[in-house]
Amino acid sequence: MIQILKEDLWCLMLCSFRYSMGRMTYMPSAVRDMYKGYKKYLLPEQRLQIINEVKKELEICERCDTYLGMDFDYKAWKNFVEEELKAEQT
């Protein structure tokens, strides 16, 4: 097991999300799964930044009539935003 500073985890998570949005590979699902395991170590404002960045990208795609990755990725990103916003409110 390796240890990582919370500040480094935050940077890695944010960069991972930014990288994976729009990819047409396994990366979007891998990043979303990773987030579920590590979100407890992020500050509320950090979690909300990630959620809001995904939400913003989805809104851009909707205006441009495109997808964020493949069709199933787009749907998974939308579900991610809805689920995580709901979780943040509880």
Backbone as CSV, one residue per row, in Angstrom:
resi,resn,N_x,N_y,N_z,CA_x,CA_y,CA_z,C_x,C_y,C_z
1,MET,0.846,-1.182,0.000,0.000,0.000,0.000,0.889,1.242,0.000
2,ILE,0.513,2.225,-0.810,1.242,3.481,-0.806,0.366,4.552,-0.178
3,GLN,0.992,5.565,0.339,0.255,6.681,0.922,0.323,7.864,-0.028
4,ILE,-0.736,8.654,-0.003,-0.783,9.835,-0.847,-1.357,10.990,-0.030
5,LEU,-0.814,12.161,-0.231,-1.328,13.345,0.442,-2.707,13.691,-0.124
6,LYS,-3.588,14.209,0.724,-4.926,14.578,0.265,-4.862,15.624,-0.847
7,GLU,-3.894,16.542,-0.753,-3.750,17.571,-1.787,-3.390,16.932,-3.132
8,ASP,-2.568,15.908,-3.083,-2.181,15.212,-4.308,-3.353,14.391,-4.858
9,LEU,-4.120,13.785,-3.969,-5.286,13.028,-4.402,-6.250,13.951,-5.133
10,TRP,-6.466,15.128,-4.575,-7.365,16.101,-5.195,-6.894,16.444,-6.608
11,CYS,-5.635,16.724,-6.757,-5.080,17.073,-8.066,-5.238,15.905,-9.049
12,LEU,-4.925,14.711,-8.589,-5.044,13.533,-9.450,-6.490,13.271,-9.869
13,MET,-7.416,13.436,-8.937,-8.827,13.208,-9.260,-9.331,14.240,-10.262
14,LEU,-9.026,15.502,-10.027,-9.493,16.559,-10.923,-8.919,16.360,-12.326
15,CYS,-7.637,16.094,-12.401,-6.995,15.877,-13.706,-7.549,14.630,-14.400
16,SER,-7.826,13.604,-13.636,-8.389,12.377,-14.206,-9.756,12.642,-14.827
17,PHE,-10.575,13.410,-14.131,-11.894,13.739,-14.675,-11.759,14.569,-15.936
18,ARG,-10.920,15.597,-15.878,-10.754,16.458,-17.047,-10.239,15.667,-18.246
19,TYR,-9.334,14.751,-18.001,-8.791,13.936,-19.080,-9.849,12.991,-19.661
20,SER,-10.636,12.390,-18.802,-11.531,11.322,-19.247,-12.796,11.811,-19.933
21,MET,-13.197,13.057,-19.677,-14.422,13.548,-20.312,-14.227,13.619,-21.824
22,GLY,-15.078,12.941,-22.528,-15.015,12.931,-23.979,-14.214,11.780,-24.554
23,ARG,-13.532,11.028,-23.718,-12.771,9.880,-24.208,-13.726,8.771,-24.622
24,MET,-13.309,8.021,-25.592,-14.110,6.896,-26.074,-13.364,5.605,-25.758
25,THR,-13.047,5.440,-24.477,-12.303,4.275,-24.002,-12.913,3.830,-22.678
26,TYR,-12.201,2.991,-21.974,-12.638,2.540,-20.651,-12.428,3.624,-19.587
27,MET,-11.678,4.671,-19.904,-11.270,5.658,-18.906,-12.437,6.346,-18.198
28,PRO,-13.496,6.794,-18.885,-14.581,7.443,-18.147,-15.162,6.577,-17.032
29,SER,-15.398,5.313,-17.301,-15.970,4.464,-16.250,-14.944,4.179,-15.158
30,ALA,-13.681,4.052,-15.517,-12.638,3.821,-14.514,-12.525,5.016,-13.567
31,VAL,-12.608,6.220,-14.109,-12.498,7.428,-13.285,-13.718,7.577,-12.383
32,ARG,-14.899,7.310,-12.921,-16.102,7.402,-12.080,-16.053,6.382,-10.953
33,ASP,-15.588,5.181,-11.248,-15.458,4.155,-10.204,-14.424,4.568,-9.161
34,MET,-13.326,5.122,-9.616,-12.280,5.567,-8.696,-12.816,6.668,-7.772
35,TYR,-13.601,7.565,-8.337,-14.185,8.653,-7.554,-15.037,8.107,-6.409
36,LYS,-15.823,7.097,-6.700,-16.690,6.522,-5.669,-15.885,5.999,-4.482
37,GLY,-14.713,5.471,-4.755,-13.882,4.939,-3.685,-13.115,5.985,-2.903
38,TYR,-12.842,7.123,-3.540,-11.984,8.119,-2.899,-12.670,9.429,-2.543
39,LYS,-13.928,9.586,-2.914,-14.583,10.876,-2.664,-14.662,11.237,-1.187
40,LYS,-14.642,10.244,-0.323,-14.705,10.518,1.115,-13.478,11.285,1.606
41,TYR,-12.405,11.270,0.835,-11.187,11.979,1.212,-11.118,13.389,0.634
42,LEU,-12.094,13.746,-0.189,-12.125,15.074,-0.789,-13.010,15.999,0.030
43,LEU,-12.694,17.271,-0.003,-13.520,18.270,0.663,-14.811,18.464,-0.128
44,PRO,-15.879,18.898,0.545,-17.151,19.106,-0.167,-17.002,20.024,-1.385
45,GLU,-16.231,21.097,-1.254,-16.067,22.017,-2.381,-15.276,21.379,-3.534
46,GLN,-14.407,20.452,-3.210,-13.670,19.737,-4.250,-14.595,18.784,-5.001
47,ARG,-15.425,18.084,-4.257,-16.392,17.189,-4.901,-17.340,17.984,-5.797
48,LEU,-17.804,19.118,-5.296,-18.723,19.937,-6.086,-18.045,20.505,-7.325
49,GLN,-16.776,20.824,-7.242,-16.077,21.315,-8.429,-16.043,20.246,-9.519
50,ILE,-15.741,19.022,-9.135,-15.722,17.930,-10.104,-17.110,17.744,-10.713
51,ILE,-18.123,17.681,-9.881,-19.496,17.492,-10.359,-19.890,18.629,-11.301
52,ASN,-19.586,19.865,-10.907,-19.959,21.016,-11.727,-19.199,21.067,-13.044
53,GLU,-17.955,20.620,-13.051,-17.209,20.590,-14.313,-17.806,19.572,-15.275
54,VAL,-18.210,18.433,-14.764,-18.859,17.429,-15.619,-20.191,17.988,-16.121
55,LYS,-20.937,18.604,-15.225,-22.238,19.183,-15.593,-22.063,20.239,-16.686
56,LYS,-21.060,21.079,-16.560,-20.801,22.122,-17.553,-20.482,21.506,-18.916
57,GLU,-19.665,20.470,-18.934,-19.329,19.802,-20.197,-20.562,19.170,-20.832
58,LEU,-21.424,18.598,-20.003,-22.668,18.027,-20.522,-23.544,19.112,-21.152
59,GLU,-23.625,20.266,-20.505,-24.427,21.371,-21.034,-23.875,21.858,-22.367
60,ILE,-22.561,21.917,-22.490,-21.936,22.311,-23.762,-22.294,21.308,-24.846
61,CYS,-22.214,20.034,-24.517,-22.555,18.985,-25.488,-24.009,19.093,-25.925
62,GLU,-24.884,19.371,-24.979,-26.305,19.475,-25.315,-26.565,20.647,-26.247
63,ARG,-25.877,21.767,-26.022,-26.044,22.923,-26.901,-25.503,22.648,-28.304
64,CYS,-24.456,21.854,-28.383,-23.809,21.554,-29.669,-24.343,20.275,-30.315
65,ASP,-25.302,19.638,-29.650,-25.897,18.385,-30.137,-24.837,17.299,-30.367
66,THR,-23.961,17.154,-29.365,-22.928,16.115,-29.415,-22.991,15.316,-28.120
67,TYR,-22.128,14.310,-28.032,-22.051,13.503,-26.825,-20.730,13.742,-26.121
68,LEU,-20.694,13.414,-24.861,-19.466,13.458,-24.076,-18.891,12.044,-24.120
69,GLY,-18.153,11.746,-25.182,-17.696,10.385,-25.423,-18.718,9.660,-26.278
70,MET,-18.875,8.388,-26.050,-19.878,7.600,-26.759,-21.245,7.861,-26.116
71,ASP,-22.296,7.418,-26.770,-23.648,7.608,-26.253,-23.786,7.072,-24.831
72,PHE,-23.266,5.872,-24.590,-23.382,5.291,-23.246,-22.530,6.057,-22.231
73,ASP,-21.419,6.650,-22.667,-20.623,7.484,-21.761,-21.407,8.725,-21.361
74,TYR,-22.039,9.335,-22.343,-22.838,10.529,-22.101,-23.918,10.254,-21.050
75,LYS,-24.608,9.142,-21.220,-25.660,8.768,-20.263,-25.063,8.498,-18.880
76,ALA,-23.914,7.849,-18.844,-23.265,7.561,-17.562,-22.804,8.849,-16.885
77,TRP,-22.296,9.814,-17.664,-21.900,11.095,-17.074,-23.114,11.812,-16.495
78,LYS,-24.229,11.798,-17.223,-25.455,12.432,-16.717,-25.897,11.777,-15.413
79,ASN,-25.867,10.450,-15.367,-26.229,9.730,-14.145,-25.274,10.079,-13.008
80,PHE,-23.992,10.187,-13.314,-23.000,10.553,-12.309,-23.357,11.892,-11.675
81,VAL,-23.641,12.879,-12.502,-23.969,14.219,-11.992,-25.218,14.164,-11.124
82,GLU,-26.259,13.509,-11.608,-27.509,13.436,-10.849,-27.308,12.734,-9.510
83,GLU,-26.630,11.596,-9.527,-26.408,10.831,-8.295,-25.533,11.581,-7.302
84,GLU,-24.472,12.199,-7.792,-23.542,12.870,-6.883,-24.126,14.163,-6.335
85,LEU,-24.895,14.892,-7.138,-25.559,16.088,-6.605,-26.547,15.700,-5.507
86,LYS,-27.257,14.613,-5.739,-28.203,14.120,-4.722,-27.459,13.718,-3.465
87,ALA,-26.338,13.027,-3.619,-25.536,12.597,-2.455,-24.996,13.789,-1.678
88,GLU,-24.631,14.841,-2.363,-24.101,16.032,-1.703,-25.169,16.756,-0.893
89,GLN,-26.417,16.588,-1.275,-27.508,17.275,-0.591,-27.957,16.540,0.671
90,THR,-27.511,15.294,0.838,-27.913,14.534,2.030,-26.874,14.621,3.124
